[in-house]
């Protein structure tokens, strides 16, 4: 092979190696972010459940109601 062809091949092989490495890093980061998102979704679901459990009725009970003004 000629010198320039060998250099071009080396250059392309180096670029492919760097791209593969970058793709692996991005894939790992994406997987980590997905785990964080799932954890946050779970926490939000728990918070929603707790709010629903602790939320009372918007209407006061009969004992808490004040009598009408004509009483």
C-alpha positions as CSV (number, residue, x, y, z in Angstrom):
1,X,0.0,0.0,0.0
2,X,1.1,3.5,-0.6
3,X,2.1,5.7,2.3
4,X,-0.9,8.1,1.9
5,X,-3.4,5.2,1.7
6,X,-1.9,3.7,4.9
7,X,-2.1,7.1,6.7
8,X,-5.7,7.5,5.6
9,X,-6.6,4.0,6.8
10,X,-4.9,4.6,10.1
11,X,-6.8,7.9,10.4
12,X,-10.1,6.3,9.7
13,X,-9.5,3.5,12.1
14,X,-8.6,6.0,14.8
15,X,-11.8,8.0,14.2
16,X,-13.9,4.8,14.3
17,X,-12.3,3.8,17.6
18,X,-13.0,7.2,19.1
19,X,-16.6,7.1,17.9
20,X,-17.1,3.7,19.3
21,X,-15.7,4.9,22.7
22,X,-18.0,8.0,22.6
23,X,-21.0,5.8,21.8
24,X,-20.3,3.5,24.7
25,X,-20.0,6.5,27.1
26,X,-23.2,8.0,25.8
27,X,-25.0,4.7,26.1
28,X,-23.8,4.3,29.7
29,X,-24.9,7.8,30.5
30,X,-28.3,7.3,28.9
31,X,-28.8,4.1,30.9
32,X,-27.9,5.9,34.2
33,X,-30.3,8.7,33.4
34,X,-33.1,6.2,32.7
35,X,-32.5,4.7,36.1
36,X,-32.7,8.1,37.7
37,X,-35.9,8.9,35.8
38,X,-37.5,5.6,36.9
39,X,-36.5,6.3,40.6
40,X,-38.0,9.8,40.3
41,X,-41.2,8.5,38.8
42,X,-41.5,6.0,41.6
43,X,-41.0,8.8,44.2
44,X,-43.6,11.0,42.5
45,X,-46.1,8.1,42.5
46,X,-45.5,7.6,46.2
47,X,-46.0,11.3,46.9
48,X,-49.2,11.3,44.9
49,X,-50.5,8.3,46.9
50,X,-49.6,10.0,50.2
51,X,-51.3,13.2,49.2
52,X,-54.5,11.3,48.2
53,X,-54.5,9.4,51.4
54,X,-54.1,12.6,53.5
55,X,-56.4,14.8,51.5
56,X,-59.7,15.1,53.2
57,X,-63.0,15.8,51.7
58,X,-63.4,19.5,50.5
59,X,-66.8,19.5,52.2
60,X,-66.9,19.9,56.0
61,X,-68.7,17.4,58.1
62,X,-72.1,18.2,59.6
63,X,-70.4,18.7,63.0
64,X,-68.0,21.2,61.6
65,X,-70.6,23.2,59.6
66,X,-71.7,26.5,61.2
67,X,-75.5,26.9,61.4
68,X,-77.2,29.0,58.9
69,X,-77.7,32.7,59.9
70,X,-81.4,32.3,60.5
71,X,-80.8,30.1,63.5
